[in-house]
Amino acid sequence: MKKVYIVHGFGGIPNGGWFPWLMKELALLGIPATSILLPDTNNPDVNKWSETINKYVGEDTENVILVGHSLGVPALLRYLERCLNDKTLGGLVLVSGVLEPLEVDNPISDFRKIDQFLIPEINFENIKNIPNQSIVIHGSKDPIVPITHAEKISKAMNCELITIPEGDHFSQKMEPICYELPEVLSAIKKIITN
């Protein structure tokens, strides 16, 4: 049986934004889904986040679909680099993912806290077991993470990129808050049926 784990972003919470809606919709399809509680989300640590993801996912990775949002995307990519080893993952959906340090006017911005997830850059060659079933989703008007990040992730992983016209960052912390994201549900269904 497939299982879905959702990984939130910087400062996020497991039951924020569109996560409860997605878990409810998956439950209606008989697919168990869990939104992972990551430690100290306002001061994220890449090692602790990778370890936490690894504990939730466990050994039966073939039946696992991982969904990452924002900082949750490089957190999942670091997990794949460090923890998956020779195991196969069932699928991957990456939403509004950041791949490189964000350009900000203030060098002491909170965004500097996420640089440890991005430096050194993610080496996709080290992720030999990226599932064939990977989908990248990004809003065309994301004010935080430029769509070029999604294009680079999609190209590096040789996977589909779904661009949502006029879509923003789909954040649980920004107005308007995104409470439903049907494109993610469709991506999961596509992964399961392929």
C-alpha positions, -999 to 999 in steps of 0.1 A, spaced: 0 0 0 13 35 -9 19 60 19 24 97 16 47 119 38 45 157 35 75 178 45 68 215 52 91 244 47 109 270 68 88 281 98 61 257 87 38 235 107 24 200 97 -12 211 97 -9 244 79 -21 256 46 -31 229 20 -16 199 40 -49 190 59 -69 192 27 -44 169 9 -44 144 38 -82 144 38 -84 138 0 -59 110 2 -77 94 31 -109 93 8 -88 73 -17 -76 50 11 -41 63 10 -26 70 44 -8 104 46 13 120 74 26 155 76 60 153 93 67 175 123 102 188 118 123 201 147 128 238 153 113 250 120 123 286 126 159 276 130 162 246 107 191 222 108 197 201 77 210 171 96 182 170 121 156 174 93 172 145 73 172 123 103 136 131 111 125 123 76 144 91 77 127 80 109 93 86 95 99 69 62 116 39 76 128 9 54 98 3 31 106 32 8 93 16 -24 57 23 -12 64 59 -1 56 90 -20 73 121 -5 58 156 -10 80 186 -1 71 223 0 96 252 -2 125 243 21 110 209 24 122 203 -12 160 206 -5 153 188 28 140 158 8 168 160 -17 194 160 12 175 130 26 178 112 -8 215 120 -9 223 109 27 198 83 37 182 64 8 214 46 -3 204 17 -25 167 17 -17 140 28 -42 115 55 -35 79 52 -47 76 88 -59 84 125 -53 63 157 -56 83 189 -51 63 221 -47 77 257 -47 112 243 -41 143 263 -34 175 251 -49 200 279 -44 205 306 -18 179 333 -22 189 368 -31 178 391 -3 187 428 3 195 422 40 225 398 46 212 390 80 178 380 67 162 349 82 166 334 47 203 329 55 192 302 79 183 280 50 216 283 32 229 251 50 203 231 30 216 246 -3 254 249 2 272 230 -11 249 227 -40 229 195 -43 247 170 -64 220 152 -84 246 127 -96 248 115 -60 210 108 -60 211 77 -83 178 64 -71 156 94 -79 123 78 -87 111 78 -123 79 91 -108 89 126 -98 70 158 -105 79 194 -98 52 220 -92 57 258 -91 37 289 -93 46 313 -122 43 343 -98 61 329 -68 74 360 -49 99 340 -28 114 313 -50 119 322 -87 106 296 -111 141 291 -124 147 270 -93 119 246 -104 132 245 -140 167 236 -127 153 209 -104 131 194 -132 160 194 -156 184 178 -132 159 151 -123 146 147 -159 111 150 -147 78 168 -154 74 205 -144 39 217 -138 37 255 -138 6 270 -122 -3 302 -140 -5 331 -116 4 308 -87 23 321 -58 44 303 -31 14 283 -19 24 291 17 7 286 50 22 319 62 15 343 34 -17 360 23 -37 347 6 -32 314 24 -35 284 1 -59 258 16 -62 235 -14 -37 226 -41 -54 201 -65 -22 199 -87 -5 180 -59 -33 155 -55 -33 150 -93 4 145 -93 2 118 -65 -26 100 -84 -5 101 -116 25 86 -97 3 58 -83 -13 49 -116 19 48 -136 
